[in-house]
Amino acid sequence: MIKVVFLQLGATLVATAIAAVFFGVHGAASAAIAGLACLLPNAVFAFRLSLVAKRTGNASVAGFFVGEFFKLATIVGLLVLARALYADLHWGGLFVGLILVLKANLFAFLVKT
């Protein structure tokens, strides 16, 4: 689970660089905001899930789905907050950051641990 968080961090950095090239400073900031809006709740969810698994030996399915619901609600809330607080939000940069970070999970199987 932790390697996915690091992959998402790398994807956030790549998305920020791509958005900087194509959309400028505001696009890069928007990509970074989108990446962090996904990365932070995922990191908290992964940390919480690993703590529960170490403490009890396994994680319950209900706990997983409740955690996943709160993670998704937090991501949406952070994106809405970003729109409200950052007046120069660039939608292209935001979508580049969001898509790359969310799709970083697909490449987790390529990383050997």
GIJOKA-V416276 format. One line per field, one symbol per residue. ss: DSSP state (A for helix, B for strand, O for the rest). phi: phi as a letter, one per 20 degrees, with the letter a starting at -180 (. if undefined). A space follows every 10 residues. Layout:
# GIJOKA-V416276
ss: ???
phi: ???
This chain:
# GIJOKA-V416276
ss: OAAAAAAAAA AAAAAAAAAA AAAAAAAAAA AAAAAAAAAA AAAAAAAAAA AAAAAAOOOO AAAAAAAAAA AAAAAAAAAA AAAAAOOOOO AAAAAAAAAA AAAAAAAAAA OOO
phi: .fffffffff ffffffffff fecnffffff fffffffeff ffffffffff fffffdnbdf ffffffffff ffffffffff ffffedfefd ffffffffff ffefffefff eed
